[in-house]
Amino acid sequence: MAQPTDPWTAFDYAVVDVEGNGQRPADLVEISIVAVNSGLIGPPRSWLVRPPRPITPMVRRFHKISDDQVTDAPVVADIEAELREALHDKVFVAHNACVDLGVLGRELLGFRPARVVDTLKVARRLRPGRKAYQLGALVQAFGLATGLSTDLVPHRATYDALVCARLLSHLATPPSREPLALAELLDVTVSKDATSRSADEAAATLF
């Protein structure tokens, strides 16, 4: 069995991005999960979700998802089994992961990944001195959107999950040395009750 001291490519990852409805706490509106296996980025799996409350005008301007677009979408309970299967026994990856964990911890009761990689924290640690560490700024700095379909746009879950997966690979495979070990990427601040602790922060920051 692979150990955290082994190269990051020895593990399977679920790179996640969620979009919410702007309510407090936020309800899930869209989620994308990108599998990374043996260091290879797979195709995204994405779901629109019908939230129990309307999408606020502010976040609608941000991610461009309207209430009309999710009228016929499934509710979380309809896709819960699919989501849990896609996330099961994977290293959880997200940019500013407390946001995504806060939402999923409420929507998928009991969901608490054992291992979390927060690409925001990894980028700050491995690429110090940058002016900005928002996902969009890092995508531009490292050319992570090259070759993506023009149908994919920032602030939608599919685009953001794909570029986050590319960011993971970029950070974990530096050109001047061997691939990093998983232990060098893990968010050591995550504990079993991290999802409940992060819920308030997630509600305040999720679009």
C-alpha positions, -999 to 999 in steps of 0.1 A, spaced: 0 0 0 13 34 -9 25 57 19 24 95 21 62 95 16 57 79 -18 55 101 -50 21 119 -54 15 99 -86 11 67 -65 -23 80 -53 -57 86 -68 -73 121 -65 -107 137 -68 -102 173 -78 -134 192 -69 -150 225 -76 -185 236 -64 -207 266 -73 -234 277 -49 -265 298 -49 -252 327 -27 -275 319 2 -261 315 37 -252 288 42 -248 282 5 -267 254 -13 -250 234 -41 -258 245 -76 -230 229 -96 -202 204 -89 -174 190 -111 -151 162 -101 -119 154 -121 -101 122 -114 -63 121 -114 -48 86 -115 -11 79 -118 -6 116 -124 -29 115 -154 -59 140 -155 -91 123 -165 -123 138 -181 -145 159 -158 -178 146 -144 -201 175 -138 -236 179 -124 -261 208 -122 -281 207 -90 -315 222 -82 -311 240 -49 -339 243 -23 -335 281 -24 -332 306 -53 -298 317 -68 -291 352 -57 -286 379 -83 -250 386 -72 -237 351 -77 -258 347 -109 -237 375 -124 -206 357 -113 -211 321 -125 -240 329 -149 -262 300 -137 -298 310 -135 -328 294 -116 -342 285 -150 -311 264 -159 -315 243 -128 -353 239 -128 -351 204 -142 -318 195 -126 -317 167 -100 -316 176 -63 -286 164 -43 -303 133 -30 -307 121 -66 -270 122 -74 -256 115 -39 -246 80 -46 -227 91 -78 -209 118 -59 -199 96 -30 -186 69 -54 -165 95 -73 -151 108 -40 -147 75 -22 -112 67 -10 -96 95 -30 -73 123 -20 -96 153 -20 -82 183 -39 -96 218 -43 -85 254 -44 -93 270 -11 -106 236 -1 -124 248 31 -151 263 8 -158 230 -11 -155 209 20 -179 231 39 -206 227 12 -201 190 7 -200 184 44 -235 198 46 -249 182 14 -233 148 19 -237 141 56 -207 124 71 -184 132 42 -150 138 57 -120 130 34 -90 115 52 -65 134 30 -69 169 16 -47 188 -8 -55 226 -9 -38 239 -41 -41 275 -27 -20 266 3 4 245 -18 9 273 -43 16 298 -15 42 274 0 59 263 -31 57 295 -51 62 323 -26 63 359 -34 35 360 -60 11 390 -60 -20 369 -62 -29 332 -55 -65 332 -68 -71 303 -91 -75 326 -121 -42 344 -114 -23 311 -112 -40 298 -144 -28 328 -162 7 327 -147 13 291 -155 -6 288 -187 -30 262 -173 -59 269 -197 -40 261 -228 -59 237 -251 -91 237 -231 -124 239 -251 -136 274 -256 -170 261 -243 -155 260 -208 -154 293 -189 -139 305 -156 -162 304 -125 -181 273 -138 -173 241 -120 -160 221 -150 -134 248 -160 -123 254 -124 -119 217 -116 -99 211 -147 -75 239 -142 -72 230 -105 -62 195 -116 -36 210 -139 -24 232 -111 -20 202 -89 2 185 -115 22 216 -122 30 222 -85 36 185 -77 59 178 -107 86 205 -106 110 204 -136 142 205 -115 135 176 -92 116 143 -87 79 145 -83 69 156 -48 57 131 -22 21 132 -12 32 143 23 46 175 8 12 184 -6 -12 175 22 -31 201 42 -20 191 77 -46 215 92 -75 192 81 -89 171 109 -120 150 113 -142 179 122 -128 203 96 -159 203 75 -181 215 104 -155 241 114 -153 255 79 -190 257 72 -193 294 83 -163 304 62 -177 285 32 -210 302 35 -193 336 35 -171 330 5 -188 306 -19 -203 322 -50 
